[in-house]
Amino acid sequence: MKLCTIGLGYIGLPTSAVFAKYGTDVVGIDIHQSVVDKLNRGEIHIEEPGLGEVVKEVVASGKFRASLDVEPADAFIIAVPTPNNDDENKSCDLTYVLDATRRVLPVVQKGNVIIVESTIAPRTMDDFVKPLVEEAGFVVGEDVYLVHCPERVLPGQILHELVHNNRIVGGITSTCAEKGAEIYRTFVEGEIIQTDAKTAEMSKLMENTFRDVNIALANELAKVCNALDINVLDVIEMANKHPRVNLHSPGPGVGGHCLAVDPYFIVAKQPELAKIIKLSRDTNVSMPDYVATHAQKLVEGIENPKIAAFGVTYKGNVDDMRESPAVEIIDLLIERGVNVEVHDPHVERSISDKFDLVSSEQALTGADLVLVLVDHNEFKQLNFNELTATMNTPRIFDTRNIVKEDTDSKVEVVNYGNLY
Ligand code: SAJ
């Protein structure tokens, strides 16, 4: 089988590499010449554990190559971004998905399978993608098989989850779903569940929405407990001893290109009905201001205070800064006139024009607060002696509850449990 993947980002690249590793001939398409060149040298442009080795191997074996131009193949996988539109309810911007479909159609032949893996608004396959394929003269389900197979892998564990997670394969017809399932059987060891396209679209969106709503509940609880002088972390620990309760962890906000984006796709389709989903988004969006305001309070009374912000990515042990609440918090503090120096061992260049990245030594020197914004492994064991020696005021505000207090040291650790 030959596969042509459109989009070589966080999903398209690992998916292409794994198909190639399992014997499929894969050509991956990207619009960036630099990405194509780098991949063809066997190097990668994103951070993901284990990915570098697999790409190197499949480029060397000739099973994978990258190109700017779409080529004929047996199957096509579209894995391009679906950002929010700039409208009131942040609806799903289908531009890249529809453009990719239009690019593929001129090389499509009878019997081919077209798969959209990008996360899309409910009914996108039926209402937007299918008509494009029909306009090109194909009968969907007879000439060409059209499928939505949403990606569900967790950044940081993509290679493992690609193989072991269950897959939902939503076909426009049941034959489409069967043809799609056949392709994923190449390497998927989890269950492959066949359904229709709109059920697959909504299931994917609800997975991320479920998590977003639960994190919003934890963040709301943190605010309520803080106002009532109750330790929220103890509350969560106690409540989670109940066999049917699983409170999530409060944090500095919800980032990444999934949870902070996808729930809006549902809200935009039914704004009058999707009320909890919208409110949860609002709660999570409010967290950066909450954290920035509390960080400012913690340095109140200090003349020209300096904050050392640790971490800019949307979560730990990744290099992805998309929708990162950490970036928003740092930008907010800088806009409010606070002196902030920023350190992140996983990132080379800041995406914000408001700050650059510095070494941890430089950030800590003369600082009055370490603001831990990301749960990178490197931040779990901060050197308390270094902190006491170099900081002006040895204090930490740990928004991720990862720093263990050292009672022998002079460093004060504040987290959501004792913020009140
Ligand atoms: N977060 C919290 N508290 C928590 C858990 C997470 O504040 O208790 C924050 C994280 O720090 C981060 C954000 O939420 O900012 C999202 O992180 P995540 O680890 O929950 O998820 P993502 O965005 O990395 O990946 C999600 C996954 N979806 C689910 O777990 C339901 C993944 O399986 C999907 O494939 C991915 O979205 C996607 O691409 O849609």
Residues whose N, C-alpha, C, O or C-beta is under 5 A from the ligand:
A	BS01	SAJ	E151 R152 V153 L154 P155 E207 N208 R211 I215 H248 S249 P250 G251 G253 V254 G255 G256 C258 L259 Y314 K315
